[in-house]
Amino acid sequence: MKSIQVIVALLCLSITPLMAADPATVRQWDIFEIALNGPTNGNPFVDVNFSARFTQGDTTVNANGFYDGDGIYRVRFMPEKTGEWRYVTDSSSKKLNHRKGTFTVTAPAPENHGPVRVAHTFHFAYADGSPYKELGTTCYAWALQDESLEAQTLQTLATAPFNKLRMCVFPKRYDWNTNEPILYPYEGVATTNWDFTRFNPQYFQHLEQRIMDLQKLGIEADVILFHPYDEGHWGFDRMPASADDRYLHYVVARLAAYHNVWWSLANEYDFMKEKKESDFVRFGEIVSHDDPYHHLLSIHNGQKIFNQTLPWITHASIQNGSAVEDAGRAILYRDVYRKPIVFDEVKYEGDLPKRWGNLSAEELVFRFWEGTIAGTYVGHGETYLSPDNIIWWSKGGVLKGQSPARIAFLKQVLADSPPEGIEPIDKWQNPIYSGQASKYYLIYFGKQTPDSWKFELPKPPQGAGIPPAEGMKFTAEVLDTWNMTVTPVDGVFSLTKKDGYFFDDKDGRSIALPGKPYIAIRLKRVTE
């Protein structure tokens, strides 16, 4: 368990420790940074172009730089290959132009598996091939609170089961969240007198520190670039197109080299009434073009689902609670989009007087399991009322609900599952079956309360896995997903063909169940 002292130490980190003690050496998937003194006259944010080209053999990576205030220009690079690299800068400023150097990339740190990528069509894996099984949560404005609250949030995350966190770049103004942020992203006078051509570097340095804090906890930062929770209070939701584009170029230049960054173009994009859908297409093209590492990229809907088939959208980020009330519904999104499906918002555990914020813990955990056996991923959020208006879904702090412990149990189950991911096995006929056919099964009964289950396994549709065969043997365990228990079943089950669709146990046995909801059965192939 990480102590509060460790979390406070994380908060004290600056950007400098990202660079190795020897500036000519950096580990794979860490950040190599070039920092140069340059012009301060005029407006350096718009007057000076700065970038660098990194090469190793036939590999070339172009990374945009940015002005970080106080005359400092930076360009950051995340090396994806070990060995010797060379770089040369390019700038409209003679002082910054054509600066050359070399550096060596060594093996990654043991805990650094690289950025998360799409794997096996519907799932994820780290760049080194290690499986990544997403279990996310939402803390929109946690990085815009005071230091003590941010430290408390990190302390909570250190022992929570979550490996991704959704967070906003811009401040948020919404019910139970009307306090002003500790910093603002632009120079100017709060609340609407901003100079959209001049960023506030301190704001983004603070954001980077929080992303690095998450990285040290093994948590992906799902960075939300735009959102509607402003409604003109600051005006960041209705900037002109030139300001929007400049902002995207700047943020991607600053953050793309962090290996734990994901991009979300917007939260509830369709509630941003000052923007058109075509604007978000343009935003996606900018981010995709500017990010040399092609981090995961999505866009989150309110009531109107975005065109998730666009090639630069890596996975579908969906808000739909009803879709994960039944695995068969969740599966349909996979069939349509043919990419990973993350139900980032399925409503939240809590007691808000809002229908989106008053799920019971049992219901949220049930939705996690239904989404899991559908071969999709489900997100957590918590919205319990508090006199101080510190609610996890927005400001962070501490978790009060009962679902995180059960999500941790699910995390253990997923860690013990095949690395290829959980797949629907008979999706259009028997969606309670999931896993990897003939190798591993999760059978989830949801709100049903059977007192027994006759052992039988379906033949998967053609192309959906290896079909069962006579004589295959399996062990069985009964999982109580709410009480978090695993009960082994005595004996080994051996398959025999029942008909054209099912295989039974050769002795016709059944498995006794406790006659209550939220029970699953786990089967594992016995190999000799």
C-alpha positions as CSV (number, residue, x, y, z in Angstrom):
1,M,0.0,0.0,0.0
2,K,1.4,3.4,-1.0
3,S,1.5,5.8,1.9
4,I,0.4,9.4,1.9
5,Q,4.1,10.4,2.1
6,V,4.6,8.7,-1.3
7,I,1.7,10.6,-2.8
8,V,2.9,13.9,-1.4
9,A,6.3,13.1,-2.9
10,L,4.6,12.6,-6.3
11,L,2.9,16.0,-6.0
12,C,6.3,17.6,-5.5
13,L,7.7,16.3,-8.8
14,S,8.5,18.8,-11.5
15,I,8.8,18.1,-15.2
16,T,12.6,17.9,-14.8
17,P,12.8,14.3,-13.4
18,L,11.3,13.0,-16.6
19,M,14.7,13.4,-18.1
20,A,17.5,11.1,-17.2
21,A,20.4,12.2,-15.1
22,D,22.6,11.8,-18.2
23,P,20.8,13.9,-20.8
24,A,22.4,11.7,-23.5
25,T,20.6,8.6,-22.2
26,V,16.9,7.9,-21.8
27,R,14.8,4.7,-21.3
28,Q,12.4,3.4,-23.9
29,W,9.0,5.0,-23.7
30,D,10.2,7.7,-21.3
31,I,10.6,11.3,-22.4
32,F,13.7,12.8,-24.0
33,E,13.3,16.6,-23.9
34,I,15.2,19.3,-25.7
35,A,14.9,22.6,-23.9
36,L,16.4,25.7,-25.5
37,N,16.5,29.5,-24.7
38,G,14.8,31.5,-27.4
39,P,13.2,34.8,-28.3
40,T,10.8,36.5,-25.8
41,N,9.8,39.5,-27.8
42,G,6.4,39.8,-29.4
43,N,4.2,36.7,-28.8
44,P,6.3,33.6,-28.7
45,F,3.2,31.3,-28.7
46,V,2.3,32.4,-32.2
47,D,5.4,34.1,-33.6
48,V,7.8,31.2,-33.3
49,N,7.6,27.8,-34.9
50,F,9.7,25.1,-33.3
51,S,9.9,21.3,-33.9
52,A,12.5,18.5,-34.1
53,R,13.1,15.5,-36.3
54,F,14.3,12.3,-34.6
55,T,15.9,9.6,-36.6
56,Q,17.3,6.1,-36.2
57,G,18.2,4.3,-39.4
58,D,15.1,4.3,-41.6
59,T,12.8,5.5,-38.7
60,T,11.9,9.2,-38.6
61,V,9.7,10.9,-36.0
62,N,8.7,14.5,-36.3
63,A,7.6,16.2,-33.0
64,N,6.2,19.7,-32.6
65,G,7.7,21.9,-29.8
66,F,6.1,24.5,-27.7
67,Y,6.8,27.7,-25.8
68,D,6.9,27.1,-22.0
69,G,7.3,30.6,-20.8
70,D,10.4,32.5,-19.4
71,G,12.1,32.2,-22.8
72,I,12.2,28.4,-22.8
73,Y,11.2,26.4,-25.8
74,R,10.7,22.6,-25.5
75,V,10.2,19.6,-27.7
76,R,9.5,16.2,-26.2
77,F,10.1,12.8,-27.7
78,M,8.9,9.4,-26.6
79,P,11.4,6.8,-28.1
80,E,9.7,3.6,-29.1
81,K,13.0,1.8,-30.1
82,T,16.2,1.3,-28.2
83,G,19.6,2.3,-29.6
84,E,21.2,5.5,-30.8
85,W,19.0,8.3,-32.0
86,R,19.8,11.6,-33.7
87,Y,17.9,14.8,-33.7
88,V,17.9,18.2,-35.5
89,T,15.6,21.1,-34.7
90,D,13.7,23.2,-37.1
91,S,12.5,26.7,-36.2
92,S,11.6,30.1,-37.6
93,S,14.0,31.5,-35.0
94,K,17.7,31.3,-36.0
95,K,18.5,30.8,-32.3
96,L,16.5,27.6,-32.2
97,N,17.0,26.3,-35.7
98,H,19.3,23.4,-36.8
99,R,20.4,22.4,-33.3
100,K,21.7,18.9,-33.5
101,G,22.4,16.1,-31.0
102,T,22.5,12.4,-30.3
103,F,21.3,10.3,-27.5
104,T,21.0,6.6,-26.5
105,V,17.7,4.8,-25.6
106,T,18.1,2.0,-23.2
107,A,15.7,-0.8,-22.1
108,P,12.5,0.4,-20.4
109,A,12.0,0.5,-16.7
110,P,10.4,-2.8,-15.5
111,E,7.1,-1.1,-14.7
112,N,6.9,0.7,-18.1
113,H,5.2,-1.4,-20.7
114,G,4.7,1.5,-23.1
115,P,1.6,3.1,-24.4
116,V,-1.7,1.2,-24.7
117,R,-2.7,0.1,-28.2
118,V,-5.6,-1.8,-29.8
119,A,-5.1,-5.5,-29.8
120,H,-7.1,-8.5,-31.1
121,T,-9.6,-6.1,-32.8
122,F,-11.7,-5.5,-29.7
123,H,-9.2,-5.3,-26.9
124,F,-6.1,-3.6,-25.7
125,A,-2.4,-4.3,-25.0
126,Y,0.6,-2.4,-24.0
127,A,3.3,-1.7,-26.6
128,D,5.4,-4.5,-25.3
129,G,2.6,-7.0,-25.8
130,S,1.5,-7.2,-22.1
131,P,-2.3,-7.4,-21.9
132,Y,-4.2,-4.3,-20.7
133,K,-7.7,-4.9,-19.4
134,E,-9.3,-1.5,-19.0
135,L,-11.2,-0.7,-15.8
136,G,-11.6,3.1,-15.7
137,T,-13.1,5.7,-13.5
138,T,-14.1,9.4,-13.9
139,C,-12.7,12.4,-12.0
140,Y,-13.3,15.3,-14.4
141,A,-11.8,18.2,-12.5
142,W,-9.6,16.5,-10.0
143,A,-6.5,18.2,-11.3
144,L,-7.9,21.7,-10.8
145,Q,-8.4,21.5,-7.0
146,D,-6.1,22.5,-4.2
147,E,-3.0,20.5,-3.5
148,S,-4.4,18.7,-0.4
149,L,-7.4,17.4,-2.3
150,E,-5.3,16.3,-5.2
151,A,-3.0,14.5,-2.8
152,Q,-6.0,12.8,-1.3
153,T,-7.3,11.7,-4.7
154,L,-3.9,10.2,-5.6
155,Q,-3.8,8.4,-2.2
156,T,-7.3,6.9,-3.0
157,L,-6.2,5.9,-6.5
158,A,-3.1,4.1,-5.1
159,T,-5.3,1.4,-3.6
160,A,-8.2,1.5,-6.0
161,P,-8.6,-1.0,-8.9
162,F,-8.7,1.5,-11.7
163,N,-6.2,1.6,-14.5
164,K,-7.6,4.6,-16.4
165,L,-9.0,7.9,-15.3
166,R,-11.0,10.4,-17.4
167,M,-10.0,14.0,-16.7
168,C,-10.6,17.4,-18.3
169,V,-8.1,19.8,-19.6
170,F,-10.4,22.8,-19.2
171,P,-12.0,23.7,-15.9
172,K,-15.5,22.4,-15.3
173,R,-18.6,24.4,-14.0
174,Y,-21.6,22.2,-13.3
175,D,-23.9,21.3,-10.4
176,W,-21.9,20.6,-7.2
177,N,-18.8,22.0,-9.0
178,T,-19.0,25.8,-9.2
179,N,-15.7,26.7,-7.5
180,E,-13.1,28.5,-9.6
181,P,-10.0,26.5,-10.5
182,I,-6.6,27.1,-8.9
183,L,-5.2,28.2,-12.3
184,Y,-6.5,29.3,-15.7
185,P,-5.3,28.0,-19.1
186,Y,-4.9,31.5,-20.7
187,E,-3.5,34.8,-19.8
188,G,-6.1,37.4,-19.0
189,V,-8.6,38.4,-16.4
190,A,-11.2,35.9,-15.1
191,T,-13.8,35.0,-16.0
192,T,-14.1,35.9,-19.7
193,N,-11.4,38.4,-20.6
194,W,-8.8,36.0,-22.0
195,D,-6.1,36.3,-24.6
196,F,-6.6,33.1,-26.6
197,T,-3.2,33.6,-28.3
198,R,-1.3,33.4,-25.0
199,F,-1.3,30.2,-22.9
200,N,-0.6,30.1,-19.2
201,P,2.4,27.7,-19.0
202,Q,1.9,27.1,-15.3
203,Y,-1.6,25.7,-15.9
204,F,-0.3,23.1,-18.3
205,Q,2.8,22.3,-16.2
206,H,0.4,21.5,-13.3
207,L,-1.7,19.3,-15.6
208,E,1.5,17.5,-16.7
209,Q,2.5,16.8,-13.2
210,R,-0.8,15.2,-12.5
211,I,-0.6,13.1,-15.6
212,M,2.9,12.0,-14.4
213,D,1.4,11.2,-10.9
214,L,-1.1,8.9,-12.6
215,Q,1.7,7.3,-14.7
216,K,3.6,6.5,-11.5
217,L,0.5,4.7,-10.2
218,G,0.1,2.7,-13.4
219,I,-3.0,4.7,-14.5
220,E,-3.8,5.8,-18.0
221,A,-4.9,9.5,-18.3
222,D,-7.9,9.8,-20.6
223,V,-7.5,13.5,-21.4
224,I,-10.8,15.2,-22.4
225,L,-9.9,18.0,-24.7
226,F,-13.3,19.8,-24.8
227,H,-16.5,19.7,-22.8
228,P,-19.8,21.6,-22.5
229,Y,-19.7,22.3,-18.7
230,D,-18.8,26.0,-19.2
231,E,-21.9,27.5,-21.0
232,G,-20.0,30.7,-21.5
233,H,-18.8,31.2,-17.9
234,W,-15.2,31.2,-19.1
235,G,-15.9,30.8,-22.8
236,F,-13.5,27.9,-23.4
237,D,-16.5,26.0,-24.9
238,R,-17.0,28.7,-27.6
239,M,-13.6,29.9,-28.7
240,P,-13.2,30.7,-32.4
241,A,-11.9,28.0,-34.7
242,S,-8.4,29.5,-34.8
243,A,-8.2,29.4,-31.0
244,D,-9.5,25.8,-30.9
245,D,-6.9,24.7,-33.4
246,R,-4.1,26.5,-31.7
247,Y,-5.1,25.0,-28.4
248,L,-5.0,21.5,-29.8
249,H,-1.6,21.9,-31.4
250,Y,-0.3,23.2,-28.1
251,V,-1.7,20.5,-25.9
252,V,-0.7,17.7,-28.2
253,A,2.9,19.1,-28.4
254,R,3.0,19.2,-24.6
255,L,1.4,15.8,-23.8
256,A,2.0,13.4,-26.6
257,A,5.3,12.1,-25.3
258,Y,3.7,10.8,-22.0
259,H,3.2,7.1,-22.6
260,N,0.0,7.0,-20.4
261,V,-2.0,9.6,-22.4
262,W,-5.2,8.8,-24.2
263,W,-7.1,11.5,-26.2
264,S,-10.8,12.1,-25.8
265,L,-11.9,14.9,-28.2
266,A,-14.8,15.8,-26.0
267,N,-17.2,14.6,-23.3
268,E,-20.8,14.8,-24.4
269,Y,-19.7,16.5,-27.6
270,D,-23.2,16.9,-28.8
271,F,-24.1,19.1,-25.8
272,M,-21.6,21.7,-27.0
273,K,-24.1,23.8,-28.9
274,E,-21.5,26.3,-30.1
275,K,-19.8,23.6,-32.1
276,K,-20.8,21.5,-35.1
277,E,-20.1,17.9,-35.7
278,S,-17.7,18.9,-38.5
279,D,-15.7,20.8,-35.9
280,F,-15.0,17.6,-34.0
281,V,-14.0,15.9,-37.2
282,R,-11.5,18.7,-37.8
283,F,-10.3,18.3,-34.1
284,G,-9.8,14.6,-34.6
285,E,-7.8,15.1,-37.7
286,I,-5.5,17.7,-36.0
287,V,-4.8,15.4,-33.0
288,S,-4.2,12.4,-35.2
289,H,-1.9,14.3,-37.4
290,D,0.1,16.1,-34.6
291,D,0.5,13.0,-32.4
292,P,3.5,11.1,-33.8
293,Y,2.8,8.2,-31.5
294,H,-0.8,7.8,-32.4
295,H,-2.2,7.4,-28.8
296,L,-5.6,6.0,-28.4
297,L,-8.2,8.5,-29.6
298,S,-12.0,8.6,-29.0
299,I,-15.0,11.0,-28.6
300,H,-17.7,10.6,-26.0
301,N,-21.4,11.2,-26.7
302,G,-24.4,12.6,-24.9
303,Q,-27.5,11.7,-26.7
304,K,-26.2,11.5,-30.3
305,I,-23.5,8.9,-31.0
306,F,-20.6,10.2,-33.1
307,N,-19.5,8.5,-36.3
308,Q,-17.3,5.9,-34.6
309,T,-16.2,4.4,-38.0
310,L,-13.8,7.2,-38.8
311,P,-10.3,5.7,-39.2
312,W,-8.6,7.9,-36.6
313,I,-11.0,6.8,-33.9
314,T,-9.2,3.9,-32.2
315,H,-12.1,2.8,-29.9
316,A,-15.7,3.8,-29.3
317,S,-16.3,5.7,-26.1
318,I,-20.0,5.2,-25.4
319,Q,-22.4,6.7,-22.9
320,N,-25.3,4.2,-22.7
321,G,-26.4,2.6,-19.4
322,S,-29.1,0.4,-20.9
323,A,-26.7,-1.2,-23.3
324,V,-24.9,-3.0,-20.4
325,E,-28.1,-4.1,-18.7
326,D,-27.8,-7.1,-21.1
327,A,-24.7,-8.5,-22.7
328,G,-26.6,-9.1,-26.0
329,R,-27.2,-5.3,-26.4
330,A,-23.6,-4.4,-25.6
331,I,-22.3,-6.9,-28.2
332,L,-24.1,-5.1,-30.9
333,Y,-21.7,-2.1,-30.7
334,R,-18.8,-4.5,-31.4
335,D,-20.6,-5.9,-34.4
336,V,-21.2,-2.4,-35.8
337,Y,-17.9,-0.7,-35.1
338,R,-15.4,-3.6,-35.2
339,K,-13.1,-1.9,-32.7
340,P,-12.9,-1.9,-28.9
341,I,-16.0,-0.7,-27.1
342,V,-15.6,1.3,-23.9
343,F,-18.8,2.2,-22.1
344,D,-17.2,5.1,-20.3
345,E,-20.5,6.2,-18.8
346,V,-23.2,3.8,-17.8
347,K,-24.5,6.1,-15.0
348,Y,-22.9,6.4,-11.6
349,E,-23.1,4.8,-8.2
350,G,-24.5,7.4,-5.8
351,D,-27.5,9.3,-4.4
352,L,-27.7,12.4,-6.5
353,P,-31.2,13.7,-7.3
354,K,-30.4,12.9,-11.0
355,R,-31.2,9.7,-12.7
356,W,-27.7,9.5,-14.1
357,G,-26.1,9.7,-10.6
358,N,-28.1,7.3,-8.4
359,L,-27.3,3.8,-9.3
360,S,-27.0,1.3,-6.5
361,A,-23.6,-0.4,-6.1
362,E,-25.2,-3.7,-7.1
363,E,-26.5,-2.3,-10.3
364,L,-23.2,-0.7,-11.3
365,V,-21.3,-4.0,-10.6
366,F,-23.9,-5.9,-12.5
367,R,-23.4,-3.6,-15.5
368,F,-19.6,-4.1,-15.3
369,W,-20.1,-7.9,-15.5
370,E,-22.6,-7.7,-18.4
371,G,-20.2,-5.5,-20.3
372,T,-17.3,-7.8,-19.6
373,I,-19.0,-11.0,-20.9
374,A,-20.0,-9.0,-24.0
375,G,-16.3,-8.5,-24.7
376,T,-16.5,-4.8,-24.0
377,Y,-15.3,-2.5,-21.2
378,V,-17.2,-0.5,-18.6
379,G,-16.4,2.7,-16.7
380,H,-16.9,3.6,-13.1
381,G,-18.1,6.8,-11.5
382,E,-19.3,7.8,-8.0
383,T,-21.7,10.5,-7.1
384,Y,-22.6,10.5,-3.4
385,L,-23.8,13.9,-2.1
386,S,-21.4,15.6,0.3
387,P,-21.9,18.9,2.4
388,D,-18.6,20.2,1.0
389,N,-19.6,19.3,-2.6
390,I,-16.5,17.1,-3.0
391,I,-17.9,14.3,-5.2
392,W,-15.6,11.8,-6.7
393,W,-16.9,12.0,-10.3
394,S,-15.9,15.6,-10.5
395,K,-13.3,16.6,-7.8
396,G,-12.0,13.3,-6.6
397,G,-11.1,12.9,-2.9
398,V,-12.2,9.6,-1.4
399,L,-14.4,6.7,-2.6
400,K,-17.4,6.0,-0.5
401,G,-19.2,3.4,-2.5
402,Q,-19.3,-0.4,-2.4
403,S,-18.6,-1.0,-6.1
404,P,-14.8,-0.4,-6.1
405,A,-14.1,-3.5,-4.0
406,R,-16.2,-5.6,-6.4
407,I,-14.5,-4.1,-9.4
408,A,-11.2,-5.1,-7.8
409,F,-12.5,-8.6,-7.6
410,L,-13.4,-8.4,-11.3
411,K,-9.9,-7.1,-11.9
412,Q,-8.5,-10.3,-10.3
413,V,-10.7,-12.4,-12.5
414,L,-9.6,-10.6,-15.6
415,A,-5.9,-10.9,-14.6
416,D,-6.5,-14.7,-14.5
417,S,-8.2,-14.8,-17.9
418,P,-6.5,-15.3,-21.3
419,P,-4.4,-12.4,-22.5
420,E,-6.4,-12.2,-25.8
421,G,-9.4,-10.9,-23.9
422,I,-12.9,-12.0,-23.0
423,E,-14.9,-12.8,-26.1
424,P,-18.6,-13.6,-26.6
425,I,-18.8,-17.3,-27.4
426,D,-22.4,-17.7,-28.7
427,K,-23.4,-14.1,-28.9
428,W,-26.7,-14.3,-30.8
429,Q,-28.1,-17.3,-29.0
430,N,-26.5,-17.6,-25.5
431,P,-24.8,-14.3,-24.5
432,I,-24.2,-15.6,-21.0
433,Y,-21.2,-17.5,-22.3
434,S,-17.9,-15.7,-22.8
435,G,-14.2,-16.3,-22.7
436,Q,-12.1,-18.1,-25.2
437,A,-13.9,-21.1,-26.7
438,S,-12.6,-24.5,-25.6
439,K,-10.0,-22.8,-23.4
440,Y,-11.6,-20.6,-20.8
441,Y,-15.3,-19.7,-20.0
442,L,-17.0,-17.1,-17.9
443,I,-20.7,-17.8,-17.6
444,Y,-22.6,-15.0,-15.9
445,F,-26.2,-15.4,-14.6
446,G,-26.7,-11.7,-13.7
447,K,-29.9,-11.1,-11.8
448,Q,-31.1,-14.7,-12.3
449,T,-31.2,-16.9,-9.2
450,P,-30.6,-20.5,-10.4
451,D,-29.9,-23.2,-7.8
452,S,-28.1,-25.4,-10.3
453,W,-26.6,-25.3,-13.8
454,K,-26.5,-28.3,-16.1
455,F,-23.0,-28.5,-17.5
456,E,-23.1,-27.7,-21.2
457,L,-21.0,-25.7,-23.6
458,P,-22.1,-24.2,-26.9
459,K,-20.4,-24.7,-30.2
460,P,-19.3,-21.2,-31.2
461,P,-20.3,-19.8,-34.6
462,Q,-17.8,-20.3,-37.4
463,G,-14.7,-18.3,-36.9
464,A,-15.5,-17.4,-33.3
465,G,-13.0,-19.8,-31.7
466,I,-12.1,-23.4,-31.5
467,P,-15.2,-25.6,-31.1
468,P,-15.4,-28.1,-28.2
469,A,-14.5,-31.7,-28.8
470,E,-15.1,-35.1,-27.3
471,G,-13.0,-35.7,-24.3
472,M,-12.0,-32.1,-23.5
473,K,-11.7,-31.7,-19.7
474,F,-12.5,-28.7,-17.6
475,T,-12.4,-27.6,-13.9
476,A,-15.1,-25.4,-12.6
477,E,-15.4,-22.7,-9.9
478,V,-18.5,-20.8,-8.7
479,L,-17.8,-17.0,-8.4
480,D,-20.0,-14.8,-6.2
481,T,-19.3,-11.5,-7.8
482,W,-21.0,-9.5,-5.1
483,N,-19.6,-11.3,-2.0
484,M,-16.3,-11.7,-3.9
485,T,-15.8,-15.5,-3.2
486,V,-14.5,-18.3,-5.4
487,T,-15.7,-21.8,-4.6
488,P,-14.0,-24.7,-6.5
489,V,-16.3,-27.5,-7.8
490,D,-15.1,-31.0,-7.1
491,G,-14.0,-33.2,-9.9
492,V,-13.2,-32.7,-13.6
493,F,-15.9,-32.4,-16.3
494,S,-15.3,-34.3,-19.5
495,L,-17.2,-33.3,-22.7
496,T,-19.4,-35.4,-24.9
497,K,-21.4,-34.2,-27.9
498,K,-25.1,-33.6,-27.2
499,D,-26.2,-32.4,-30.6
500,G,-25.2,-30.0,-33.3
501,Y,-24.9,-27.1,-31.0
502,F,-23.9,-28.3,-27.5
503,F,-21.5,-30.5,-25.6
504,D,-22.5,-31.9,-22.2
505,D,-20.5,-33.5,-19.4
506,K,-20.2,-37.2,-20.2
507,D,-21.7,-38.1,-16.8
508,G,-24.6,-35.6,-17.2
509,R,-23.6,-33.7,-14.1
510,S,-24.8,-30.3,-12.9
511,I,-23.2,-27.6,-10.8
512,A,-25.0,-26.5,-7.6
513,L,-25.5,-22.8,-7.3
514,P,-26.6,-20.7,-4.3
515,G,-29.9,-19.5,-5.7
516,K,-29.1,-15.8,-5.6
517,P,-28.1,-13.1,-8.1
518,Y,-24.7,-12.1,-9.4
519,I,-23.3,-15.5,-9.7
520,A,-20.8,-16.7,-12.4
521,I,-19.1,-19.9,-13.3
522,R,-15.5,-20.0,-14.4
523,L,-14.3,-23.0,-16.4
524,K,-10.7,-23.7,-17.3
525,R,-9.4,-26.3,-19.8
526,V,-7.3,-29.1,-18.3
527,T,-4.4,-29.9,-20.5
528,E,-2.4,-33.1,-20.1
